[in-house]
Structures are given as C-alpha cells and as structure tokens.
Amino acid sequence: MTKTIVNIGSSRGIGKSIIDFLAKDDSVKIYALSRNEEKMRKQFAKYKNVECKFFDLNAKDLRGQLEYIFSKVDKIDVLINNAGYLVNKPFESLTRRDFELSYQVNVIGIMETVQCLLPKLEHGAHIVNISSMGGFQGTVKFPGLVAYSTAKAAIVCFTELFAEEFKGSTIKMNCLCLGAVQTEMLQEAFPGYEALVSPEQMAEYIGNFALTAHQWMNGRIVPVSLSTP
Ligand SMILES: NC(=O)c1ccc[n+]([C@@H]2O[C@H](COP(=O)([O-])OP(=O)(O)OC[C@H]3O[C@@H](n4cnc5c(N)ncnc54)[C@H](OP(=O)(O)O)[C@@H]3O)[C@@H](O)[C@H]2O)c1
C-alpha cells in the first residue's frame, strides 16, 4: 500500500531537501506543508507524488486547515515536524510577542497538529520532531536564543511525554536534536558560521530515520551533531 508522508516546513532549508530526498521514491505520496505555497509548487513541480499545501502553525484555524488538507486522506504513515521559527535577540529585548510566536510555531502548533491528526496516525505511524542541540539538556548554550531554544527543549519533553502516554498504541514518536546545518536559519542564528553539514546531507539522514527508526525506538531524543554549534 502507498505510504503517505507529511512534512511540515517544506519551502526552504532542510525541509525542502527532505522533500527532494523522499520524492525520489515514486511509490510514496508526500504532502509538503508551509506558508509559502507558491514557492513550494514551483520547486516541487517536477515531482508527481508531491502535493503542496498552505499551512500556518501560527494560524487561529490551524485545526480547520488540517481538516481541509487531509479531508480525503485516511492514513498518514510518517509525520515530520520540521518547521521552526528562530528568534535571535538579547534576553532583555525579547517581547511577549517573541515568546508567543516562538512557542506557538515551535511547540503549541506542533502539539495541536499531532492531536488533530491522531485518528489518521493510529495504525503504526512514525512522528519525528525536529529539535535542536540548543534544546538538548547539558549542551553548550548561546546568547540570544532564549525564546527559540527553550521552545526546542519543550518539544524534546513533549516527545518523551507523548511516547509514555501512547505506549499502548501503535504510534511512535522520536525527536532529532540537530547541530548546525547550512541554511538561512543558521545564518540568522550564527551569521558567517560555516556548518560542516549541508541541508541535503541532513535531509537524507532525517528521511531514512523517519522511514525506519520507529522499528527500533520510541520516545527517544537523538542528538545529531558533529560540531558546536
Ligand atoms: N539549520 C540549523 O542549523 C538547525 C539546527 C538545529 C535545528 N534546526 C531545526 O531544523 C528545522 C529546519 O531548519 P532550517 O534551518 O531548514 O530552517 P529554515 O530554513 O528557516 O526553514 C524553516 C521552515 O519552517 C517553515 N515555517 C516557519 N514558520 C512556519 C509556520 N508558522 N507555519 C508553517 N511552516 C513554517 C518555513 O516555511 P514558510 O516560511 O514557507 O512557512 C520553512 O520551510 C527547524 O525546526 C530548526 O529549528 C536547524
């Protein structure tokens, strides 16, 4: 039976490369979600197995959007929560809006998405949350990243809590804490820094992990990094 894969945050960076990697297998059906639908349509036009859909983790009608996108989809086999929102500001300058936006996109929107899609995931699906080494306890921390990295730490904790609550079900959830990958977000966080890892390399790792790792693990937090940051 055709595998259905959903990637949230597909318009650029690692998410774009995840779609490029997974779409090579034309036996899978992929839903690429992001706010920038036009950009996705253009860059994925060459793939017959990719559907591009507008989706905003910060939207008030997040549930309505998901119901609309997946109204004709019975089951989802893999959900990759790759979207992320970076705030890079000194602690004293952070506004309530900065905190709210970071937590909405990086944590609350993802938890609500999982809640909403549960009925379509309850048949052995794998949910992969993309966090950061900055949200992994005990790692080196960097100034300016309070609003972002605390939210990434929350999604780590969510992974452990979800796996515990759903251990009697067939759904598995794991979390990857990424180190530096050469994307626009990295340039916003660490201007001028050159990462050892390209989005294509990381996407291949994430894609293979999403397709296979739930056979071996559940509720695991996996650091994926060769460098600091
Ligand atoms: N690059 C790194 O070094 C690094 C390190 C650690 C962790 N990570 C994590 O890896 C993931 C991918 O990072 P990246 O570097 O590829 O980031 P990126 O280039 O900034 O891409 C982020 C993606 O998230 C989507 N997105 C942002 N806000 C959204 C919203 N409100 N609703 C839906 N989609 C939204 C963006 O699409 P639209 O703008 O079109 O919506 C975009 O496709 C993120 O979770 C990030 O935190 C990255």
The ligand as an ORCA input file, in Angstrom:
! r2SCAN-3c Opt
* xyz 0 1
  N      19.819     24.861     10.336
  C      20.294     24.510     11.512
  O      21.497     24.656     11.780
  C      19.399     23.903     12.562
  C      19.980     23.499     13.767
  C      19.166     22.935     14.735
  C      17.820     22.730     14.496
  N      17.277     23.137     13.314
  C      15.840     22.914     13.109
  O      15.660     22.254     11.870
  C      14.410     22.640     11.297
  C      14.642     23.179      9.880
  O      15.540     24.273      9.981
  P      16.069     25.111      8.729
  O      17.416     25.580      9.080
  O      15.819     24.363      7.474
  O      15.078     26.379      8.833
  P      14.544     27.395      7.725
  O      15.451     27.435      6.556
  O      14.263     28.662      8.462
  O      13.160     26.715      7.288
  C      12.121     26.672      8.211
  C      10.877     26.083      7.557
  O       9.811     26.188      8.506
  C       8.686     26.763      7.871
  N       7.894     27.564      8.798
  C       8.313     28.617      9.545
  N       7.273     29.153     10.203
  C       6.175     28.409      9.867
  C       4.800     28.480     10.212
  N       4.304     29.454     11.009
  N       3.957     27.554      9.710
  C       4.426     26.590      8.881
  N       5.704     26.474      8.490
  C       6.573     27.390      8.994
  C       9.270     27.648      6.771
  O       8.351     27.776      5.693
  P       7.426     29.054      5.415
  O       8.206     30.278      5.806
  O       7.156     28.958      3.943
  O       6.201     28.829      6.218
  C      10.468     26.824      6.306
  O      10.099     25.919      5.303
  C      13.812     23.684     12.240
  O      12.899     23.069     13.123
  C      15.018     24.188     13.007
  O      14.654     24.718     14.257
  C      18.030     23.715     12.337
*
